[in-house]
């Protein structure tokens, strides 16, 4: 408890010194917690900016709108077109770098126009354990990561979010649909739509933590251990296969390793 308060104090001091702040806001656990603390510290000198794009689930965009309205934070929606950049759509291992570089270029223009001193995003200290080429882009653009600077990890952020009554405290991790594709498989609007429809179907079954990995004409489903049992039931399995084939997949596989973060990075 004392350690949490020390880190919160440090986080607030970091934000206070910024004076005004634009936050790249996704509606996830980390950026929502950062937004809440920034609001507590800087009041109306905080602007949340959310990117709307084909690579992000529509439900995330809608939730971001609801949360900012509830918090009473100024919120700006921008449109990003990652697929128009061949360095992104060709899907090399550096894909996230090009995505973040384009996003931060837009945020820098907004901050300059509105006279906002700093831009921040929600990377925490645990994120450094995974392959994150986007971090290079934020460093190049001078984007701050206050949660990481305050040495806050994911578990701490969830607990502190719960104490503040934030609805995202137990929200499963959510990243863009581009992460569902093996590196160097070209990303297209049609493929993104297939992944979206497949994941929406599983979410409607009550499965919260999942990924549908797109391997050309095969869907590889990652879910938690308990949901592997659920999807293995004969009647449920038949319905999932039928729906996925309607979406356009020829083969449907259930990954016995279950859901894990960054499984596409295992080949690197």
VENSULZI-V648935 format. One line per field, one symbol per residue. ss: DSSP state (H for helix, E for strand, L for the rest). phi: phi as a letter, one per 40 degrees, with the letter a starting at -180 (. if undefined). psi: psi as a letter, one per 40 degrees, with the letter a starting at -180 (. if undefined). A space follows every 10 residues. Layout:
# VENSULZI-V648935
ss = ???
phi = ???
psi = ???
This chain:
# VENSULZI-V648935
ss = LHHHHHHHHH HHHHHHHHLL EEEELLLLHH HHHHHHHHHH HHHHHEEEEE EELLLLLHHH HHHHHHHHHH HLLEEEEEEL LHHHLHHHHL LLLLHHHHHH HHHHHHHHHH HHHHLLLEEE LLLLHHHHHL LLLHHHHHHH HLLELHHHHL LLLHHHHHHH HHHLLLLLLL LLLLLLHHHH ELLLLLLLHH HHHHHHHHHH HHHHLLLLLE EEEEELLEEE EEELHHHHHH HHLHHHHHHH HHHHHHHLLL EEEELLLLLL LLHHHHHL
phi = .ccdcccccc cccdcdccga abbcbcgcdc cccccccccc cbgccbbcbb cbaccbcdcc cccdcccccc cgccbbbbbb bccccccccc gcdcdccccc cccccccccc ccccgccbbb acdbcccccb cbcccccccc cgccbdcccc gcbccccccc ccccgcccdb cccbbccccc bcdgcccbdc cccccdcccc cccccgccba abccbfcbbb cbbcdccccd cccdccdccc ccccccchcc bbbbcccgca cgcccccc
psi = dddddddddd ddddddeddi hhhhheeadd dddddddddd debefhhhhh hhieeihddd dddddddddd efihhhhihi gdeehdddde fieedddddd dddddddddd dddefhdihi ifhidddeei hgeddddddd efhigdddde fhiddddddd dddefheede hiihiiddee hihehhhidd dddddddddd dddeeehdhi ihhhgbehhh hhiiddeddd eehddddddd dddddddehd ihihheeahi hfdeeee.
